[in-house]
Amino acid sequence: MFSPLFKKLREDLPGFRAVAVVGDDGIEVDRFVLEDLPHEVLSAEMNGVLKTLRRLRGEIAMGPIREVVIRTEAENILLCSLSEGLFILVVTDPATATGRARFAIQRLAHEFQNVLK
């Protein structure tokens, strides 16, 4: 479904490790993983993070959550809202600039949305 877009992301993003389109239930709609990552667990757990942030958003009137970046010693994890009920999860090497990853995702966001139509 999203394979051509996953390929573009992989080509444009040094340090790319994985990408998934994930539903609000934490289940992956589609994915592309370069290495042995616990991507299904990561997708489900990141969905929990987003649910917590959405609840917080409602309590303090922050507005919609567009993206979340988590940087660790082992990897960078980017969550970007794709539509109501779907988000893109991208995992990169820790040395990859998160700004570059954010730009690559934003540049393809409209193409991801077109696939969903």
C-alpha positions in Angstrom: 0.0 0.0 0.0 2.6 2.5 1.1 5.7 0.7 -0.3 6.8 3.4 -2.9 6.6 6.1 -0.1 8.5 3.9 2.3 11.2 3.5 -0.3 11.5 7.2 -0.9 11.8 7.8 2.8 14.5 5.1 3.1 16.5 6.7 0.2 16.2 10.3 1.5 16.9 9.6 5.1 20.4 8.5 6.2 20.2 6.3 9.2 16.8 5.0 8.4 15.8 1.8 10.2 12.0 1.5 10.0 8.7 3.1 9.1 5.2 2.1 9.9 1.7 3.5 9.4 -0.1 2.8 12.6 -3.7 3.1 13.6 -5.2 4.4 16.8 -5.4 0.9 18.1 -1.7 0.5 17.8 -1.9 -2.0 15.0 0.4 -1.5 12.0 -1.5 -0.9 8.7 1.8 -1.2 6.7 5.5 -1.2 7.5 9.0 -1.4 6.1 11.8 -2.5 8.5 15.4 -2.8 7.6 16.6 -4.7 10.6 15.5 -6.8 13.5 13.5 -4.2 15.5 10.5 -5.0 17.8 8.5 -2.7 15.5 5.1 -4.2 16.5 5.7 -3.6 20.2 7.1 -0.2 19.5 4.0 0.7 17.4 1.7 -0.4 20.2 3.6 1.3 22.9 4.0 4.6 21.0 0.2 4.5 20.5 0.0 4.5 24.3 2.2 7.6 24.4 0.0 9.4 21.9 -3.1 8.5 23.9 -1.6 9.9 27.0 -0.6 13.1 25.2 -4.1 13.4 23.6 -5.6 13.2 27.1 -3.2 15.8 28.4 -4.0 18.0 25.3 -7.7 17.9 26.3 -7.0 18.8 29.9 -4.8 21.9 29.1 -6.2 22.9 25.7 -3.0 22.5 23.7 -4.5 21.9 20.3 -3.9 18.8 18.1 -0.7 16.9 18.4 1.2 16.9 15.1 4.4 15.2 16.0 6.4 13.7 18.8 10.2 13.1 18.8 11.9 10.7 21.2 15.7 10.6 21.2 17.5 7.8 23.0 21.0 6.4 23.0 19.9 3.6 20.7 17.6 5.3 18.2 15.4 8.3 17.4 11.6 7.7 17.2 9.4 10.1 15.3 5.6 10.0 15.5 3.8 12.2 13.0 0.0 12.5 12.7 -1.2 11.4 9.3 -4.9 11.8 9.8 -7.4 11.3 12.5 -6.7 7.8 13.7 -3.4 7.2 11.9 0.2 8.2 12.5 3.5 7.5 10.9 6.2 6.0 13.1 9.8 6.4 11.8 12.9 4.9 13.6 16.4 6.2 12.7 19.9 5.8 14.0 20.7 8.1 17.0 23.2 10.1 14.9 20.5 11.0 12.3 19.5 14.7 12.6 15.8 14.7 13.8 15.2 17.9 11.8 16.2 16.1 8.6 13.9 13.2 9.5 11.0 15.6 10.3 11.5 17.3 7.0 11.6 14.1 5.0 8.3 13.0 6.6 6.6 16.3 6.1 7.7 16.4 2.5 5.9 13.1 1.9 2.9 13.6 4.2 0.5 14.7 1.4 1.5 11.6 -0.6 0.7 9.4 2.4 -2.7 11.2 2.7 -3.4 10.7 -1.1 -2.9 7.0 -0.7 -5.6 6.9 2.0 -8.2 8.6 -0.2 
